[in-house]
Amino acid sequence: MTGFFDLNVPWTPNEAETQRTLVFLNELGYNVVALSHTLTGKLQADLTCPIPKTLPFRTPSKLRILRRCTLPLTDPSQNHRVSSLSSHYDIVALRPTNEKTLQQACSSLDCDMISLDMTTRYDFHPKMSTLGQAVERGIMIELCYGPGILCSDSMERRNVVSNAIQLIRAARGRGLIISSEAAKAAGCRAPADVVNLAATWGLGQERAREAISKLARTVVVSAGLRRTSYRGAVELVYGGEKPAPAASQAGENDKKRKAEDSQPGNSGKQGLSMPPSIRELKRQKKAAKLQHGGKPAEGTNDTNKINTTEKA
């Protein structure tokens, strides 16, 4: 799973507009897209995801579509039941609305990413120590550029730029991912345009490219492990053993046999006998004398001839 990611495309009842946005993102070069549903009010006991696993319209075959929920946090003392959302959605994102909920989300709550509303002017500045806790826990901080393109209010557009610059400075460029959050296809931009836009906000081009590829992929993989594992224990599925091909095994056996034949000590084992050396003949003569009580054995004349040849 490689390529470019857009992990925040709002899910709308308008199927035609959603289909148009997905097709346009695929044409721009994105490989993975997450349809986002924002939860409102108190979480119900029988929570269900309104985004169907199989969409009711045709989508590009090479585009992988995930389901994401965005949960706004308003009160830090409220039990948000974040853990129960992982079983219904592929990605869980938290949206703090004040400094206390931001600290809580970065330090203790289990989620995949933290996404601030970029069009809102906050009465606090994000701190490096607060965002650093989230990055150390593997939680990414999301920047969304789409509202700054589609909004008609100049103040909201100014807030998008101001919030993006503050988050980049506070996080020092680490642990940031960039998404569109564009409800229409007109608010989406190509990966190269997103990199250039992030560069104007103060994020380096290499880290901006990682924000829409490598780090976004980390969010998807971590979210999948969170659903299929428990406290670091991962479920392993046995898929069988791969049988070794017979041809390659026969070739390896032939190579081993040739290597054994090439060794001088193994020459007699394969039936390819070599003539004994002079030293071997002398050793055989001495052993024959000891065996026959000092009498010369057969083959002595041949050995004497060899010795005479040596002396000559």
C-alpha angles and dihedrals in degrees: 000000000000137000133067127333135206106187099179119060110144115237112231132181087239099097094184093056093046091050091049091051093050093049091048092050090051091052090050090058105262117145103185126038128180119208107216128212118192114216118219131193127358118343113252124228093237096051116181133178113244091204108088119226089231110044117225092235137054118276132187111280094225094050117095113210123203132186120236136180127205115205118196115219117211106152122039092202093059120100102239098185091219093162091063092060095065092072092058102037136044094221129027118203128182124211112200117201100194141022096267095053090046090055091047093050093048096046110034118002120096111233141128100238144357117231124187124202100254094199094060123090107224126207092225138055120234111249126222092229092054096048090041090063090057093048092050089053091052095253115138128217115230127218118194121200100177098083090057090057101042101037117099096202114092091208092059090049089051090050091053092056094043094049092047092052092048093049092048091050094045094047092039088227094299126127096007127142126185124219134170105229084195116158089193134045090242090070095056123097134194119259093253091052091049090053091051092047092052089049090059088054092055102265117129118245094243093052091043090055090048089050091065098035123019101027093040089053088052089058092053094046093046091049090052092050090048091058097043100040139057121213093334096316108125123200112241121204118205110227099179132255125293110238117230114242114253094224094057091047091053090049092052091050091052091051091050091049092051091048091052092048091053091059112093094223094057098050095101094050096067099049095253098119119195124205112267117254125242091256090052091051091052090050090051091049092052092048090050092052092052091048095051096042097258096315115129113255130215115291093036093119090056091052092049090051089053092049090050089051090051094051092048 
